[in-house]
């Protein structure tokens, strides 16, 4: 007998729009605009605040935090890594919370607490306190980006997701950290770095309240759209076979996640691609400062790094969107990932080889080395689009962000204090990471293409939009013969 707990939460809306109740294209477009205007700004600021808050120490370090808290030797590197220890420990528990509890409310609660932790960091006086607070900050940020991707998967089709994830995931946090960091440079006293934590922490607390009020947990519970619009929103993602949400934990889906080759290929990819992130986000301001610029000017000179990240995100995700629109059989997601890796690798070569006195050349190379972000975001979108079954989704997300944490824990350790400001070992690690990223992505693409061809031969209903035998049954991509992978 079929157990209704096995069904997706959207099953109750699955067949409401048949026959005379069918919706028009213009009706769908109006709804999509409504969704974009409500969801994307909130998701964007969720990511932007997280990106800003986790690198607060890099700006604070310019204003005397290292001396005030006794960060001698490589202690600063461990402060950078500590955040990811907390994130790592809490990846699986936060995945469970995102499945069992209302997603938006869980994210808002975590943001409120992490804002308070940031404010507390402004009162830290020693290395031990900083480590503890940074670990706690990592714990609290763990649900945010996975939660964002779960929400994108609920509301948007796989064809629509790349452009939305590109808009959501940018490097524009520097538009806040740069001006705030520049402004506190005018504050008198040796402990001006503390103000940076107090200001950013207060911003996060205010934002948490906004998220709790305006971000819906899922399409079924959304209050800003009508019942008919809920049915349209759910029908729009029906053909993808990824489902919306199911609150029942399914052990067999978790086991499948660990046995799926795609899981481990994407896990390895995220290990490699996050090496540049872990190194550059913690050390870029110090690299710029080491070129001879003042602390106050260094905060402003970090801002172009975010512009490059945003250009990369828009270019790569926009490229995927255009390929999906005009070359429906060739979305080329993996190709765009490799493109961003190649650009980042070329920049890293220049950063590795240019002499220290070539200030403008080294600055330009440092900026362009942030181009990796576009490919990283496309890969996260591929992971979302290629995973079905709610328990499998949250388990896969947890593993991917464990890889992200491991990489960001390791990366700062390549940046040895005695090698400042060139950080030769760190630059070499970044170069190697790009090569490994491209190799791993090529294998992932080949596997997805092979699996699609295998399924085409077995699936007698290939190409149909509606599959009543599998729609909203919370099946995994492995269990559902109608599922096709994007690559």
N, C-alpha and C positions, 0 to 999 in steps of 0.2 A: 504494500500500500504506500502511495506517495506521501511523504511527510512535508507539510507546508513550510516547515522551518528550512527545508532545502531550497525553497524558492528565493529569488531575489526580491528585495523590498518593492521593486517597480512592477512586479507581476500583476498587481491589481489594476494597473493602468495599461497593460499590454495591448488589449484589443478594443479599446474604447473608441478608436477613430476609424473603424471599418465602415465601408459603404458610404452613406450620405453624410456621415460626420467627418469625412476625410478633410485634411487641412490643405491650404493652398501654399504655394511657394512664397508669396508675399507675406502670408501669415507667419511662416517659419522665419523669414528674414527679420520681421519686426521683433519676434521673440529673441532671436539671436543677438540683435542689438541691445535689447533690454538686459539680457544676460551679461553681455560684454560690459555694459556700463555699470552694472552692479558688482560683478565678480572680479573682473580683471584688476581694477584699482586696488581692491582689498588684497588680492593674492600678491600683487606687485609689492605693496608696502610690507606685507608679511615677510617676503624674501629680502627686501631692501633693509628692513630693520634688523633682521637676523645677520645679514652680511655686515652691517654697520657695527652691531653690538659685539660680534665675536672678534673683531679686529681693533677694538678700542685700545687694547694694550699697545698696539704699534704706534698710535698717535701719542698716547700717554708717555711712551718711552722717550719721545722727543723732548718732553717737558720735565724730565727729572724723576720719573717714576722709578727707574732702575736704581738711582742713588738713594731715593727715599725708602725703598723697600729692600735694599741689600741684594739686588739682582747681579751678583758678581759672576764671573766666568760664563758658563753656559746656562745659568739659571733662567735667563730670559727665554731661551729656547724651550725650556721645560714649562714655563708659563704659557707659551704658545701651544705646546702639545697638550697641556692639562685639560683644556676645553674639550678636546677630542676623546680623552679618556672617559669623561662624563657622557659624551654623546654615544660612544661605543657601548658602554655598559647599559645604557637605557634604550638602545635601538629596538630590541625585541620587546621589552615591557611597553614601550610607547606604541609599538605596532599593535599589541594586544588591546591597549586602551583605545586606539583609533578604531578598532573593530567593535569593541563592546560599548563604548560611550559615544555620545553625539560628537561628531568630528569638530565642528566649529566651536562648540563650547569647551571642548578639551584644549583646543589650540589657544583660545582666549585666556583660559585659566593659566596655561603654561606661560603665556606672554606676560601676564600680570606679575607672576612670581619672578620671572627672569628680569623684569624691570626693577623689582625690589632688590634682587641680587646685584645688579649693576650699580644701583645707588649705594649699596653696602660696600662694593669694591672701592668706591671713592674714599672710604674710611680705612682701607687696608694699610698696615704699617710694616708688614714683613712678608718674606717669601712664602711661608707656610699658609698664611691667610689668603694670599693671592691664589695659590694652588687650589685651596679648598673651594674658593668662590668660583674659580674658572671651571673646575670640575662640575660644580652645581649648575653653572650656566649652560654647560654642554648637555646635562641631563634635561634641562628645561627646554632647550631648543630642539631636541631630538624629534618631537612630533610635528614640527612646523612644515618643513619642505615635503616630507612624505604625505602629510595631510593635504598640502596644496595640490600635489599630483593626484591624490585620490579624488579631490573635488573636481579638478579638470577632467578626469576620466568619467565622472558622473554626468557632466553637463555638455561635453563636446565630443563630436565624432572624431575618429582617428585622423580623418582628413583635416579637421579644424584645429586639432590640438597643437601642431607645431607652431603656428603663428601666435597662439595664445600663450604657450609656454615661453616663446621668445619675448613676448611683451611682459610676461610675469617675471622672468628671470633675467635681470640686467646687472650691470655693474654700477648703477647710479647711486649706490650708497655713498660714493665719494662726494656727491653733491651735498651731502649733509656733513660727513666727517671733515671734509676740507674746510668749508667756511666756519664750522664750529671750532675746529682745531686752530684755525687762523685767529678767530676771535678771542679764544682764551689766552693767546699769546700776549694780549694787552693787559691781562690781569697781573697785578703785582704779587710778588711772593714766590717762594721756592716750590710750593705745593699746588701750583696752578693746574697740574695734570688731574687733580681730583675733580675739578669742575667738569671735565670731559665726561666722566662716569656719571656724575649727578645729572647732567643735562640729558644725556642719551637714555639713562634709566627712567627719568620722568617722562620722556617722549614715549617710551615703550609702554609704560603703565597707562597712559591716556589712550594709546592705540588699542590696547587689549580690551578696553571697554567698548570701543567702536566695533571691533571684530565680534564681540559677544552679542551686540545688538543687530548688526547688519548682515553678517555672513550666515547663510542658511546651512543646515547640516546635510541636506540632500534635496533633490527635486520634489520628493513626496511631501516634505515638511516645509518647503519654502512658502512664505506668506506673501511675497511680493509678486507672485504670479497666480493666475486663476487656475481652477481645476482643469479646464481645457488646455491651458498652456502647460500644465504639468504633464498631461498626456502627450502633448506634442514634443516637449523636451525629452521625454523618455523614448518616444518613437524615433526621434532623430538619431539616437545612438544604438538602436536595436540591431541594425545590420552588422555592427562591429562584433557582436557576440561576447562583449566583455562584461556586461551586466552593470548594475548601479551599486548595490550594497546588500550585504547579508550579515546579520549580527551573530549568526551561529558559527562558532569555531569548528572547523572540519580538519581533523587530524590527517586524513588521507591527502588533503590538499597541501598541508605543510610538508608531508613526506615527499610528495611529488616535486615540490619546489627544490628540495635537496638533491633529487635524482635527475633534474632537468639540466642538460648540458648548457642551455642558454643562460641559466642562473649563474653558473661558474665562469662562463665567458664574460658576461657583463660584470661579474664580481672582479675578475682580473683587470678588465678595462678600467674600472673605477679606481682600482689600486694605482694603476699607471698614470691616468689622466689627472689625478688629484695631487700628484707630487708637485707640479708647478704651483697649484693653489696653496698648498701648505707652506711652501717656501716663500713665495712672493708676497702673500698677504701679511705675513709676519715680519718680513725683512725689507720690503720695498721702501718704506720711509727711511729706514736706517741706511739702505744703499744710497738713496738720494742725498741724505744728510752727509754721508761719507764722501760724496763728490765735492763737498765744500760749501753746500748751501746751509743757511741758518735753519734752526728747528722750525721757526714760523713759516719760512718760505717753503720748506720741505713738505709741510702739510698741504700747501696749495699745489705743489708740483706732483703730488700723488693723484690729483684729480683726473688727469688724462688717462690714467690706467682704467678708470671706470668707464670713460668714454669709449676706449678701445673694446672693453668687454661688451658694452652695449651694442656697438657697431657689429661685433662678431656675432652676438646673439641674434640681432635683427637679420643680418646677412645670411647666416646659416639656417635659421628657422624659417625665414622668408623664402630662401631657396628651396627648402623642403616643401613648403606650401605651394609654391609655383610649380614645382615638378609634379606634385600630386594633382594639381589642377589641370595642367596642360599635357603631362606625360603620365596618365593614370596608371600605366603598367610599370612605370619606372620612377618611384619616389626618391630613390638615390639618397636615402638618409645616411647610410654608412659613408657614402662618397663625401657628403658635406662634413661629416665628422673628421674624415681624413684631411680634407681641405684645411680645416681649422688647425689641425695638428701640424701640418706642413708649414703654415704661416708662423705658428708659435715656435717651431723648431728652428726656422731660419733666423728669427729674432734672437733665440737663445744662443745660436752660433755666434752672432755678432756680439752679444753680451759677454760671451765666453772669451772672445778673441780681441776685442777692441781695447786699446791701452787706456789706463785710468785718466790720462789727460784729455782724452777725446770726450769731453763732457756732453756735448750735444748728441753725438753718436750713441753714447751709452744710454742717455736718457731716452732717445727714440727707440733703441732696442729694448729697453726695459718696458716701455709702454706697449710695444707691439707684441711682446712675449705674453701678454694677457689675452691674446686672441684665442687661446685654448677654450675659453668659456663657451663659445658658440657650439663647438662640437660636444662638449660635456653636456650641455642642455639638450641637444638633439638626441644624444644617447639616453638620457633620462626619459625623454619622451618615447623613444623606441621601447624601452623597458616597460613603460606604462601601457603602450599600445599592444604589446606582444604578450601580455599576461592577463588571463581571465580566471575567474573564481576569486571571491573576495578574500578568503583566507590566504590563498596563494599570492594575491596582490600585496597584502600587508606583510606577509613573510618575505616576499621578494624584495620589497622596499626596505625592510629591515636589513637584509643581507647587503644590499647595495650601499646603504649608508654606513654599515659596519666597515665595508671596504673603504669608503670615503674617510672614515675616522682613522682607520689603521694607516692609511696613506698620509693623512695630515699629522698624525703623531710622529711618523717616521721622517717626513720631509724636513721639518726644522732642524733635525739633528745633522743633516748634511751641511747646514750653514754654520760653520765653525767660527767662533768669535775671533780666533787668531788669523782667519783669512779675510776679515772685513777690510775694505768694503767690496772686494772682488768676489769673494765666496766661490772660489774655483770649484770645490767639490760640489757645492750646491748647484752650480750651473751645469756641471757634468751630469748630475742626477736628473736634471730637467731634460737634457738632451736624450738621455737613455729612455726616459719615461715616454717621450713622444714616439720613439721608434716602436717600443713595445705596445703602445696604444694602437698604432695603426695595424700591426700584425694581428692583435687580438680581435680588432673590429672586422678585419677581412675574414677571419675564421667564423665569426658570428654571422656575417652576411651570407657566407657560403652555406652554413647550416640552415638558416631560415629559407634560403632559396631551394635547397634540397628537400626540406620538409614540405614546402608548398607544392612542389612537383609531385611528391609522393601522395599527398592528400587529393590533388586534382584527379589522380588515377582511381582513387577509392570512393570519392564523393559523387554520388549520382545527382545531388542537388546543388552542385557547385554553381555559383553565380547568382543564386536566388537571394533576395533581401530578407524574407521572412522564413524562419525555420521553426515551426511550432513545436517540434520535438525537443528543441534545445533552448529557445528564447527564454531568457530570464529564469533559467533553472539553476543558476549559480554553478555551472560547469566550468572546469578549467580549460585552458587552451589545448591541453593534451587529451582531455576527455571528449572534446567537441570536434568532430570530424569536419564541421563546416567552418571552423576557425582558420584564418590565413594570417601569416606573419608579414609585417612590413619591414623592409630593410633598405 
